[in-house]
Amino acid sequence: MIRVMVVDDQAMVRAGFRMILEAEPDLAVVGEAADGLEAVEVAARARADVVLMDIRMPRLDGIEATERILAAGPDAPRVLILTTFDLDDYVYAALRAGASGFLLKDAPPERLVDAIHVVARGDALLAPSVTRRLIEDLARRPRLGDTAFPRLDELTDRETEVLRHVARGLSNAEVANEMFLGEATVKTHLGRVLTKLGVRDRVQAVVVAYESGLVTPGG
């Protein structure tokens, strides 16, 4: 059973999510919050596996709430950011805070359910339509360079190649096809990349790849 917590300042939105999630036999809503501050308090006792986190809320926004929730350490729930199509710095900042991905609020119910399963099993969710905007945003930011990410030097050539493909938005299966490898082998390489970079999931790895200049938009 996947334990889910819903955070949104609109009661009707929370009720809608609850209705969708409780219709699934392997999902259980274990908590709700109407703002970021309440989210931190509820998360401390709800023991959720996944938190659906709105961004713009009163008292404490979703970014700060994400940071505080994930500060609990390895046992902290994974955070899935809910956003509108108009991507802005809020989403980028949330990913930097440790969120495992983001999903458009107008996504169909089955997409929401799939997203929760993806995040719960330790993967990360990058909605293609939002990923493009994220990359455009990263392109406008100054590169920090390799010296700011010394752990990149620890990657083997094969691991670096895997990271480049992942940063382009390819799935493990697509990376395997590009590199003529088995999907399990790609997953192993990616696991080593995450460990060496000290990041939680592929979203964080993508951020490092762009910020370091290892990958450039359109490159």
MISE-217348 format. One line per field, with one value per residue (C-alpha): residue in one letter; chain; x, y negated, z negated; residue number from 1. Coordinates in nm, 2 decimals, always signed. Layout:
<atoms>
resn <- c(a_...)
chain <- c(A_...)
xx <- c(X_...)
yy <- c(Y_...)
zz <- c(Z_...)
resi <- c(NUM_...)
</atoms>
This chain:
<atoms>
resn <- c(m_i_r_v_m_v_v_d_d_q_a_m_v_r_a_g_f_r_m_i_l_e_a_e_p_d_l_a_v_v_g_e_a_a_d_g_l_e_a_v_e_v_a_a_r_a_r_a_d_v_v_l_m_d_i_r_m_p_r_l_d_g_i_e_a_t_e_r_i_l_a_a_g_p_d_a_p_r_v_l_i_l_t_t_f_d_l_d_d_y_v_y_a_a_l_r_a_g_a_s_g_f_l_l_k_d_a_p_p_e_r_l_v_d_a_i_h_v_v_a_r_g_d_a_l_l_a_p_s_v_t_r_r_l_i_e_d_l_a_r_r_p_r_l_g_d_t_a_f_p_r_l_d_e_l_t_d_r_e_t_e_v_l_r_h_v_a_r_g_l_s_n_a_e_v_a_n_e_m_f_l_g_e_a_t_v_k_t_h_l_g_r_v_l_t_k_l_g_v_r_d_r_v_q_a_v_v_v_a_y_e_s_g_l_v_t_p_g_g)
chain <- c(A_A_A_A_A_A_A_A_A_A_A_A_A_A_A_A_A_A_A_A_A_A_A_A_A_A_A_A_A_A_A_A_A_A_A_A_A_A_A_A_A_A_A_A_A_A_A_A_A_A_A_A_A_A_A_A_A_A_A_A_A_A_A_A_A_A_A_A_A_A_A_A_A_A_A_A_A_A_A_A_A_A_A_A_A_A_A_A_A_A_A_A_A_A_A_A_A_A_A_A_A_A_A_A_A_A_A_A_A_A_A_A_A_A_A_A_A_A_A_A_A_A_A_A_A_A_A_A_A_A_A_A_A_A_A_A_A_A_A_A_A_A_A_A_A_A_A_A_A_A_A_A_A_A_A_A_A_A_A_A_A_A_A_A_A_A_A_A_A_A_A_A_A_A_A_A_A_A_A_A_A_A_A_A_A_A_A_A_A_A_A_A_A_A_A_A_A_A_A_A_A_A_A_A_A_A_A_A_A_A_A_A_A_A_A_A_A_A_A)
xx <- c(+0.00_+0.13_+0.06_-0.01_-0.04_-0.22_-0.12_-0.32_-0.48_-0.80_-1.04_-1.21_-0.88_-0.78_-1.12_-1.08_-0.74_-0.87_-1.16_-0.92_-0.67_-0.90_-1.05_-0.72_-0.68_-0.31_-0.32_-0.43_-0.46_-0.31_-0.31_-0.41_-0.28_-0.40_-0.07_+0.30_+0.33_+0.05_+0.21_+0.53_+0.34_+0.12_+0.41_+0.59_+0.32_+0.15_+0.44_+0.35_+0.54_+0.46_+0.35_+0.15_+0.27_+0.11_+0.36_+0.18_+0.01_-0.04_+0.19_+0.46_+0.50_+0.56_+0.93_+1.01_+0.77_+0.95_+1.29_+1.16_+0.99_+1.30_+1.53_+1.40_+1.65_+1.64_+1.31_+1.14_+0.86_+0.92_+0.76_+0.58_+0.52_+0.18_+0.20_+0.02_+0.15_+0.32_+0.64_+0.84_+1.13_+0.90_+0.93_+1.30_+1.36_+1.14_+1.35_+1.66_+1.50_+1.48_+1.14_+1.13_+0.95_+0.64_+0.31_+0.06_-0.25_-0.47_-0.32_-0.58_-0.65_-0.46_-0.15_-0.17_-0.20_+0.09_+0.30_+0.25_+0.36_+0.67_+0.78_+0.70_+0.93_+1.22_+1.21_+1.16_+0.89_+0.97_+0.66_+0.79_+0.59_+0.73_+1.08_+1.12_+1.04_+1.27_+1.56_+1.49_+1.51_+1.84_+1.97_+1.93_+2.12_+2.49_+2.69_+2.86_+3.12_+3.28_+3.48_+3.15_+3.07_+3.40_+3.21_+3.16_+3.52_+3.44_+3.21_+3.34_+3.30_+3.00_+2.84_+2.89_+2.73_+2.43_+2.39_+2.40_+2.12_+1.91_+1.96_+1.81_+1.50_+1.54_+1.40_+1.61_+1.47_+1.56_+1.91_+1.96_+1.86_+2.09_+2.39_+2.32_+2.29_+2.04_+1.79_+1.91_+2.27_+2.15_+1.97_+2.29_+2.50_+2.24_+2.24_+2.61_+2.58_+2.33_+2.56_+2.87_+2.70_+2.53_+2.19_+1.85_+1.72_+1.74_+1.58_+1.86_+2.11_+1.96_+1.99_+2.36_+2.42_+2.29_+2.43_+2.78_+2.77_+2.81_+2.49_+2.37_+2.02_+2.02_+2.36)
yy <- c(+0.00_-0.34_-0.61_-0.95_-1.30_-1.58_-1.94_-2.22_-2.54_-2.46_-2.23_-2.12_-2.03_-1.82_-1.65_-1.57_-1.41_-1.21_-1.07_-0.97_-0.81_-0.63_-0.46_-0.28_+0.04_-0.01_-0.38_-0.53_-0.90_-0.94_-1.32_-1.65_-2.01_-2.35_-2.52_-2.46_-2.50_-2.26_-2.02_-2.01_-1.94_-1.67_-1.50_-1.46_-1.22_-1.09_-0.87_-0.91_-0.76_-1.03_-1.39_-1.57_-1.93_-2.25_-2.54_-2.86_-2.85_-3.09_-3.10_-2.87_-2.79_-2.44_-2.50_-2.57_-2.30_-2.05_-2.15_-2.11_-1.78_-1.63_-1.75_-1.46_-1.24_-0.92_-0.82_-1.13_-1.09_-1.16_-1.49_-1.53_-1.89_-1.98_-2.28_-2.46_-2.48_-2.81_-2.69_-2.95_-2.96_-2.80_-2.46_-2.49_-2.58_-2.29_-2.05_-2.20_-2.15_-1.78_-1.72_-1.40_-1.56_-1.75_-1.69_-1.92_-1.99_-1.93_-1.58_-1.30_-1.09_-0.79_-1.00_-1.11_-0.75_-0.65_-0.94_-0.84_-0.48_-0.61_-0.83_-0.57_-0.31_-0.55_-0.69_-1.05_-1.21_-1.46_-1.56_-1.62_-1.95_-2.09_-1.95_-2.16_-2.47_-2.37_-2.32_-2.67_-2.81_-2.63_-2.77_-3.13_-3.06_-3.10_-2.78_-2.69_-2.47_-2.14_-2.28_-2.33_-1.96_-1.77_-1.44_-1.45_-1.35_-1.02_-0.91_-0.66_-0.74_-0.51_-0.66_-1.01_-0.90_-0.76_-1.09_-1.29_-1.08_-1.10_-1.48_-1.48_-1.33_-0.97_-0.69_-0.39_-0.19_-0.47_-0.51_-0.13_-0.15_-0.45_-0.28_+0.08_+0.20_+0.39_+0.18_+0.35_+0.24_-0.12_-0.11_+0.01_-0.26_-0.52_-0.40_-0.44_-0.79_-0.89_-0.74_-0.92_-1.25_-1.22_-1.30_-1.14_-1.06_-1.13_-1.47_-1.59_-1.43_-1.63_-1.95_-1.88_-1.79_-2.13_-2.34_-2.20_-2.25_-1.88_-1.91_-2.22_-2.27_-2.17_-2.02)
zz <- c(+0.00_+0.10_-0.16_+0.00_-0.15_+0.04_+0.00_+0.17_+0.04_+0.23_+0.05_+0.37_+0.53_+0.22_+0.23_+0.60_+0.55_+0.25_+0.46_+0.74_+0.51_+0.28_+0.59_+0.63_+0.43_+0.35_+0.26_-0.07_-0.16_-0.50_-0.54_-0.40_-0.44_-0.33_-0.33_-0.36_-0.73_-0.80_-0.55_-0.75_-1.07_-0.91_-0.73_-1.06_-1.18_-0.87_-0.76_-0.39_-0.11_+0.14_+0.09_+0.36_+0.31_+0.44_+0.49_+0.42_+0.08_-0.22_-0.53_-0.37_+0.00_+0.14_+0.19_-0.17_-0.28_-0.05_-0.20_-0.56_-0.49_-0.32_-0.59_-0.79_-0.61_-0.42_-0.57_-0.44_-0.19_+0.18_+0.30_+0.63_+0.72_+0.87_+1.10_+1.38_+1.74_+1.68_+1.54_+1.35_+1.09_+0.83_+1.01_+1.06_+0.70_+0.58_+0.78_+0.62_+0.28_+0.35_+0.51_+0.72_+1.01_+1.11_+1.27_+1.44_+1.24_+1.54_+1.61_+1.64_+1.33_+1.47_+1.52_+1.15_+1.03_+1.26_+1.13_+0.77_+0.85_+1.04_+0.75_+0.48_+0.64_+0.63_+0.98_+1.08_+1.29_+1.56_+1.76_+2.12_+2.17_+1.84_+1.89_+2.21_+2.01_+1.73_+1.98_+2.12_+1.77_+1.70_+2.03_+1.90_+1.58_+1.55_+1.56_+1.24_+1.42_+1.34_+1.04_+0.86_+0.90_+0.83_+0.81_+1.18_+1.22_+1.04_+1.32_+1.58_+1.95_+1.97_+1.66_+1.81_+2.13_+1.94_+1.75_+2.08_+2.23_+1.91_+1.91_+2.26_+2.11_+2.23_+2.03_+1.93_+2.22_+2.46_+2.32_+2.35_+2.72_+2.78_+2.62_+2.73_+2.37_+2.17_+1.97_+1.65_+1.73_+1.78_+1.45_+1.28_+1.44_+1.34_+0.98_+0.97_+1.11_+0.84_+0.57_+0.70_+0.74_+0.40_+0.54_+0.47_+0.81_+1.18_+1.15_+0.93_+1.16_+1.46_+1.26_+1.19_+1.56_+1.68_+1.40_+1.45_+1.82_+1.89_+2.10_+2.27_+2.42_+2.78_+2.74)
resi <- c(1_2_3_4_5_6_7_8_9_10_11_12_13_14_15_16_17_18_19_20_21_22_23_24_25_26_27_28_29_30_31_32_33_34_35_36_37_38_39_40_41_42_43_44_45_46_47_48_49_50_51_52_53_54_55_56_57_58_59_60_61_62_63_64_65_66_67_68_69_70_71_72_73_74_75_76_77_78_79_80_81_82_83_84_85_86_87_88_89_90_91_92_93_94_95_96_97_98_99_100_101_102_103_104_105_106_107_108_109_110_111_112_113_114_115_116_117_118_119_120_121_122_123_124_125_126_127_128_129_130_131_132_133_134_135_136_137_138_139_140_141_142_143_144_145_146_147_148_149_150_151_152_153_154_155_156_157_158_159_160_161_162_163_164_165_166_167_168_169_170_171_172_173_174_175_176_177_178_179_180_181_182_183_184_185_186_187_188_189_190_191_192_193_194_195_196_197_198_199_200_201_202_203_204_205_206_207_208_209_210_211_212_213_214_215_216_217_218_219)
</atoms>
